[in-house]
């Protein structure tokens, strides 16, 4: 199989990953996206060998071994999956990262993500029109399985959840996931190539409009940071006079834009979600995850603060301190901190800071977006973390295997 075919398939799997990986077939605890990735990796492994099928960032092996040791030592019962570094989920996620990074191709990935976004945007408009006209929603999440890795729902329960939802999410489980996918594509559109063609501008504009209408906090915050990164990259190439001119022109524009959005119905509803930032609130939103994880971490024993802890201990402390212990309690940063301690955070910081320092603008933008969203949403070994990590690492370190 030629290199471009390998890249084509790998990037198609990566683009589909956030849509299909929430479905699984018992007793396997893995989503379809992970299973297909692993099958294709095994095929490539036997055909081309380890060196030609996977590549990992510098120092990542150290982090991988560390989380494997922590997971094994902190576990209260033995399972064969603990023999895999970090457990089965983390192990398979790392394989997906290494394989997709080895065959990273920005053009293929952008093409497939555009297709998914175009389909999702069309379905989003239908849902938005239905909500506006009838007050009810529709579910467009494909029925790939009756078992869903989302809030312990069955597919039928997921359909009911979507029918009652106030915000559309098209092919995705919830608006935040759609917004995260849009941010990944927007990163590629803004920084994936040096020349932005005319149709890219319309795609960028469409993504911005979708992010605004989604009313997702992580989407709006991520959009703001991407705009700032783009402005910073433009400012670094122009003269002082132009910098002053653009600043005088853009500041009032930003002010009126933000004021108009927050005054609109969509913006006011998103702003009102700030009331969710409370330890008394029992909903599972990004606003709540901004606080609760730190309360739980503060109540961990000192050894666990340094080296990490297991899920049972965390749940017990969560019940005692914040009265809430369901899945995705923390944002991404807190999840790393609680599960792998200060040492785990330092190792992860070392990996991404090394990639950042040696990367181009698309690498830097991907890591910044991942960091920002990690303080809002749960990103720990998620599709968002996978795609942005592949973009960041693959764009800088991917090398051709075949001629």
C-alpha positions as semicolon CSV with decimal commas, in nm:
position;residue;x (nm);y (nm);z (nm)
1;X;0,000;0,000;0,000
2;X;0,146;0,335;-0,104
3;X;0,200;0,618;0,139
4;X;-0,082;0,837;0,009
5;X;-0,330;0,549;0,050
6;X;-0,215;0,494;0,407
7;X;-0,251;0,865;0,476
8;X;-0,592;0,877;0,309
9;X;-0,733;0,599;0,524
10;X;-0,568;0,722;0,846
11;X;-0,700;1,076;0,801
12;X;-1,050;0,949;0,713
13;X;-1,052;0,745;1,035
14;X;-0,931;1,046;1,232
15;X;-1,199;1,274;1,085
16;X;-1,473;1,019;1,161
17;X;-1,338;0,938;1,508
18;X;-1,539;1,197;1,709
19;X;-1,864;1,087;1,541
20;X;-1,834;0,707;1,562
21;X;-1,626;0,649;1,876
22;X;-1,925;0,695;2,110
23;X;-2,076;0,367;1,988
24;X;-1,962;0,024;2,102
25;X;-2,057;-0,343;2,105
26;X;-2,043;-0,517;2,448
27;X;-1,841;-0,661;2,607
28;X;-1,571;-0,451;2,440
29;X;-1,542;-0,112;2,618
30;X;-1,399;0,059;2,308
31;X;-1,580;0,279;2,062
32;X;-1,601;0,201;1,692
33;X;-1,344;0,470;1,609
34;X;-1,083;0,313;1,834
35;X;-1,156;-0,042;1,713
36;X;-1,122;0,051;1,344
37;X;-0,801;0,243;1,414
38;X;-0,650;-0,053;1,601
39;X;-0,749;-0,302;1,330
40;X;-0,590;-0,088;1,059
41;X;-0,282;-0,035;1,278
42;X;-0,238;-0,411;1,330
43;X;-0,269;-0,470;0,956
44;X;-0,005;-0,203;0,887
45;X;0,214;-0,335;1,167
46;X;0,239;-0,681;1,013
47;X;0,292;-0,535;0,667
48;X;0,546;-0,260;0,742
49;X;0,680;-0,310;1,096
50;X;0,670;-0,094;1,409
51;X;0,901;0,186;1,291
52;X;0,697;0,244;0,978
53;X;0,356;0,254;1,145
54;X;0,385;0,462;1,461
55;X;0,565;0,770;1,588
56;X;0,529;0,937;1,928
57;X;0,641;1,278;2,059
58;X;0,969;1,307;2,243
59;X;0,939;1,215;2,615
60;X;0,594;1,061;2,553
61;X;0,721;0,711;2,631
62;X;0,825;0,835;2,977
63;X;0,477;0,979;3,039
64;X;0,315;0,663;2,904
65;X;0,519;0,439;3,135
66;X;0,450;0,669;3,430
67;X;0,071;0,658;3,388
68;X;0,098;0,282;3,344
69;X;0,282;0,245;3,676
70;X;0,042;0,482;3,855
71;X;-0,265;0,305;3,715
72;X;-0,128;-0,036;3,817
73;X;-0,021;0,066;4,169
74;X;-0,334;0,269;4,246
75;X;-0,576;0,000;4,131
76;X;-0,768;-0,173;4,407
77;X;-0,815;-0,496;4,206
78;X;-0,617;-0,674;3,936
79;X;-0,728;-0,683;3,576
80;X;-0,531;-0,810;3,275
81;X;-0,585;-0,472;3,107
82;X;-0,365;-0,314;3,377
83;X;-0,068;-0,483;3,211
84;X;-0,114;-0,235;2,927
85;X;0,047;0,103;3,012
86;X;-0,228;0,328;3,149
87;X;-0,497;0,063;3,104
88;X;-0,674;-0,043;2,786
89;X;-0,834;0,293;2,705
90;X;-0,516;0,499;2,741
91;X;-0,313;0,231;2,558
92;X;-0,545;0,230;2,256
93;X;-0,564;0,612;2,254
94;X;-0,185;0,634;2,238
95;X;-0,176;0,382;1,951
96;X;-0,429;0,598;1,764
97;X;-0,214;0,907;1,831
98;X;0,108;0,744;1,711
99;X;-0,048;0,586;1,404
100;X;-0,241;0,897;1,291
101;X;0,065;1,116;1,351
102;X;0,283;0,888;1,139
103;X;0,043;0,919;0,845
104;X;-0,066;1,278;0,905
105;X;-0,163;1,470;0,592
106;X;-0,321;1,812;0,636
107;X;-0,496;1,815;0,297
108;X;-0,663;1,476;0,344
109;X;-0,766;1,552;0,701
110;X;-0,906;1,894;0,612
111;X;-1,098;1,748;0,316
112;X;-1,271;1,481;0,525
113;X;-1,342;1,715;0,815
114;X;-1,498;1,964;0,573
115;X;-1,735;1,696;0,445
116;X;-1,845;1,607;0,796
117;X;-1,889;1,975;0,886
118;X;-2,089;2,045;0,568
119;X;-2,326;1,757;0,647
120;X;-2,349;1,861;1,011
121;X;-2,413;2,226;0,919
122;X;-2,704;2,122;0,694
123;X;-2,855;1,906;0,969
124;X;-2,791;2,181;1,224
125;X;-2,995;2,427;1,015
126;X;-3,284;2,178;0,999
127;X;-3,276;2,134;1,377
128;X;-3,255;2,509;1,433
129;X;-3,555;2,569;1,206
130;X;-3,756;2,300;1,384
131;X;-3,678;2,443;1,727
132;X;-3,773;2,790;1,608
133;X;-4,096;2,678;1,439
134;X;-4,221;2,395;1,660
135;X;-4,017;2,415;1,981
136;X;-3,902;2,053;1,938
137;X;-3,574;1,906;1,817
138;X;-3,463;1,606;1,610
139;X;-3,188;1,349;1,655
140;X;-2,949;1,307;1,364
141;X;-2,690;1,099;1,550
142;X;-2,655;0,787;1,332
143;X;-2,793;0,465;1,488
144;X;-2,465;0,275;1,468
145;X;-2,535;0,074;1,783
146;X;-2,788;0,047;2,065
147;X;-2,499;0,098;2,310
148;X;-2,365;0,450;2,354
149;X;-2,059;0,574;2,546
150;X;-2,239;0,889;2,657
151;X;-2,402;0,940;2,999
152;X;-2,470;0,562;3,017
153;X;-2,746;0,613;2,760
154;X;-2,886;0,354;2,524
155;X;-2,943;0,482;2,172
156;X;-3,318;0,517;2,238
157;X;-3,246;0,725;2,548
158;X;-3,006;0,936;2,343
159;X;-3,280;1,004;2,088
160;X;-3,517;1,119;2,364
161;X;-3,241;1,336;2,508
162;X;-3,193;1,507;2,170
163;X;-3,566;1,552;2,114
164;X;-3,583;1,751;2,439
165;X;-3,258;1,943;2,383
166;X;-3,282;2,321;2,349
167;X;-2,975;2,346;2,123
168;X;-2,897;2,154;1,802
169;X;-2,588;1,936;1,775
170;X;-2,632;1,767;1,432
171;X;-2,429;1,442;1,413
172;X;-2,268;1,494;1,754
173;X;-2,374;1,390;2,102
174;X;-2,401;1,748;2,229
175;X;-2,332;2,105;2,110
176;X;-1,996;2,122;2,291
177;X;-1,863;1,826;2,090
178;X;-1,976;1,985;1,764
179;X;-1,809;2,312;1,870
180;X;-1,484;2,130;1,951
181;X;-1,485;1,964;1,608
182;X;-1,541;2,301;1,444
183;X;-1,246;2,447;1,636
184;X;-1,022;2,167;1,507
185;X;-1,122;2,238;1,147
186;X;-1,095;2,614;1,200
187;X;-0,737;2,563;1,321
188;X;-0,657;2,382;0,998
189;X;-0,832;2,644;0,784
190;X;-0,652;2,936;0,949
191;X;-0,305;2,788;0,991
192;X;-0,285;2,461;0,795
193;X;-0,142;2,624;0,483
194;X;0,034;2,948;0,398
195;X;-0,217;3,053;0,131
196;X;-0,583;3,092;0,226
197;X;-0,783;3,057;-0,095
198;X;-1,110;3,235;-0,158
199;X;-1,325;2,934;-0,069
200;X;-1,136;2,891;0,259
201;X;-1,262;3,234;0,361
202;X;-1,624;3,127;0,313
203;X;-1,561;2,808;0,507
204;X;-1,399;3,007;0,789
205;X;-1,693;3,244;0,795
206;X;-1,936;2,952;0,804
207;X;-1,752;2,792;1,096
208;X;-1,757;3,121;1,289
209;X;-2,133;3,155;1,234
210;X;-2,192;2,797;1,348
211;X;-1,985;2,849;1,662
212;X;-2,187;3,158;1,749
213;X;-2,523;2,988;1,696
214;X;-2,415;2,677;1,888
215;X;-2,393;2,889;2,206
216;X;-2,121;2,665;2,343
217;X;-1,891;2,827;2,596
218;X;-1,586;2,628;2,486
219;X;-1,666;2,710;2,123
220;X;-1,680;3,086;2,177
221;X;-1,370;3,089;2,398
222;X;-1,177;2,873;2,152
223;X;-1,286;3,099;1,866
224;X;-1,165;3,407;2,055
225;X;-0,822;3,254;2,111
226;X;-0,787;3,145;1,749
227;X;-0,871;3,499;1,636
228;X;-0,610;3,637;1,875
229;X;-0,348;3,391;1,747
230;X;-0,428;3,484;1,388
231;X;-0,403;3,855;1,467
232;X;-0,074;3,801;1,646
233;X;0,068;3,614;1,346
234;X;-0,045;3,895;1,112
235;X;0,088;4,167;1,342
236;X;0,430;4,002;1,347
237;X;0,468;4,060;0,971
238;X;0,346;4,420;0,930
239;X;0,496;4,760;1,001
240;X;0,438;4,967;1,315
241;X;0,212;5,211;1,128
242;X;-0,015;4,931;1,009
243;X;-0,023;4,783;1,359
244;X;-0,149;5,113;1,498
245;X;-0,403;5,151;1,217
246;X;-0,543;4,799;1,255
247;X;-0,558;4,833;1,633
248;X;-0,756;5,157;1,613
249;X;-0,989;4,998;1,356
250;X;-1,034;4,658;1,523
251;X;-1,084;4,753;1,888
252;X;-1,418;4,933;1,834
253;X;-1,522;4,654;1,596
254;X;-1,455;4,390;1,861
255;X;-1,633;4,593;2,126
256;X;-1,949;4,638;1,921
257;X;-1,937;4,276;1,805
258;X;-1,913;4,141;2,161
259;X;-2,177;4,383;2,284
260;X;-2,415;4,291;2,002
261;X;-2,368;3,918;2,062
262;X;-2,416;3,933;2,439
263;X;-2,726;4,148;2,387
264;X;-2,879;3,899;2,142
265;X;-3,100;3,608;2,249
266;X;-2,832;3,349;2,169
267;X;-2,558;3,541;2,346
268;X;-2,763;3,625;2,654
269;X;-2,852;3,258;2,703
270;X;-2,485;3,163;2,692
271;X;-2,389;3,443;2,932
272;X;-2,664;3,332;3,172
273;X;-2,487;2,997;3,206
274;X;-2,235;3,166;3,435
275;X;-2,485;3,094;3,714
276;X;-2,386;2,727;3,679
277;X;-2,044;2,804;3,832
278;X;-2,144;2,683;4,175
279;X;-2,066;2,387;4,397
280;X;-2,436;2,352;4,473
281;X;-2,531;2,295;4,110
282;X;-2,562;1,925;4,016
283;X;-2,565;1,956;3,639
284;X;-2,267;1,837;3,432
285;X;-2,157;2,140;3,234
286;X;-1,824;2,299;3,157
287;X;-1,901;2,588;3,393
288;X;-1,923;2,352;3,691
289;X;-1,611;2,160;3,595
290;X;-1,418;2,487;3,630
291;X;-1,443;2,460;4,010
292;X;-1,521;2,117;4,147
293;X;-1,207;1,932;4,046
294;X;-0,987;2,169;4,246
295;X;-1,200;2,112;4,558
296;X;-1,159;1,736;4,523
297;X;-0,784;1,768;4,456
298;X;-0,743;1,988;4,764
299;X;-0,889;1,707;4,978
300;X;-0,662;1,433;4,842
301;X;-0,379;1,298;5,063
302;X;-0,043;1,457;4,988
303;X;0,095;1,142;4,827
304;X;-0,200;1,133;4,586
305;X;-0,155;1,500;4,505
306;X;0,199;1,421;4,393
307;X;0,161;1,080;4,226
308;X;-0,210;1,054;4,143
309;X;-0,505;0,851;4,269
310;X;-0,759;0,587;4,167
311;X;-1,120;0,642;4,069
312;X;-1,274;0,493;4,386
313;X;-1,084;0,729;4,616
314;X;-1,177;1,026;4,399
315;X;-1,546;0,933;4,401
316;X;-1,548;0,895;4,780
317;X;-1,388;1,236;4,825
318;X;-1,624;1,387;4,568
319;X;-1,928;1,255;4,755
320;X;-1,798;1,398;5,078
321;X;-1,690;1,737;4,948
322;X;-1,905;1,835;4,651
323;X;-2,179;1,573;4,660
324;X;-2,133;1,463;4,301
325;X;-1,943;1,171;4,152
326;X;-2,075;1,095;3,804
327;X;-1,858;1,067;3,494
328;X;-1,670;1,366;3,355
329;X;-1,675;1,550;3,685
330;X;-1,360;1,745;3,603
331;X;-1,225;1,953;3,320
332;X;-0,922;1,819;3,136
333;X;-0,657;1,986;3,350
334;X;-0,820;1,868;3,673
335;X;-0,853;1,513;3,537
336;X;-0,478;1,497;3,469
337;X;-0,405;1,651;3,808
338;X;-0,630;1,420;4,011
339;X;-0,551;1,097;3,830
340;X;-0,175;1,139;3,773
341;X;-0,076;1,407;4,023
342;X;0,173;1,689;3,994
343;X;0,433;1,460;3,836
344;X;0,190;1,359;3,561
345;X;0,106;1,722;3,488
346;X;0,476;1,814;3,469
347;X;0,551;1,529;3,229
348;X;0,257;1,620;3,005
349;X;0,365;1,985;3,013
350;X;0,718;1,882;2,912
351;X;0,585;1,690;2,610
352;X;0,358;1,962;2,475
353;X;0,597;2,247;2,551
354;X;0,868;2,066;2,351
355;X;0,630;2,022;2,056
356;X;0,522;2,386;2,090
357;X;0,877;2,522;2,087
358;X;0,975;2,324;1,778
359;X;0,647;2,363;1,591
360;X;0,505;2,595;1,330
361;X;0,206;2,824;1,378
362;X;-0,048;2,543;1,325
363;X;0,127;2,340;1,595
364;X;0,125;2,630;1,839
365;X;-0,240;2,715;1,766
366;X;-0,347;2,351;1,820
367;X;-0,172;2,327;2,155
368;X;-0,310;2,663;2,274
369;X;-0,666;2,562;2,183
370;X;-0,621;2,226;2,358
371;X;-0,486;2,399;2,668
372;X;-0,767;2,655;2,677
373;X;-1,044;2,397;2,629
374;X;-0,882;2,175;2,894
375;X;-0,965;2,441;3,152
376;X;-1,332;2,434;3,045
377;X;-1,420;2,084;2,924
378;X;-1,318;1,727;2,991
379;X;-1,044;1,658;2,734
380;X;-0,862;1,364;2,893
381;X;-0,786;1,112;2,613
382;X;-1,087;1,239;2,416
383;X;-1,140;1,283;2,039
384;X;-1,062;1,656;2,076
385;X;-0,728;1,583;2,241
386;X;-0,652;1,320;1,976
387;X;-0,720;1,542;1,673
388;X;-0,542;1,850;1,810
389;X;-0,245;1,641;1,926
390;X;-0,216;1,476;1,584
391;X;-0,232;1,816;1,413
392;X;0,028;1,961;1,650
393;X;0,269;1,668;1,643
394;X;0,200;1,526;1,297
395;X;0,239;1,858;1,116
396;X;0,587;1,901;1,260
397;X;0,731;1,552;1,283
398;X;0,554;1,341;1,022
399;X;0,802;1,194;0,773
400;X;0,748;1,001;0,452
401;X;0,800;0,628;0,481
402;X;0,769;0,523;0,122
403;X;0,859;0,655;-0,216
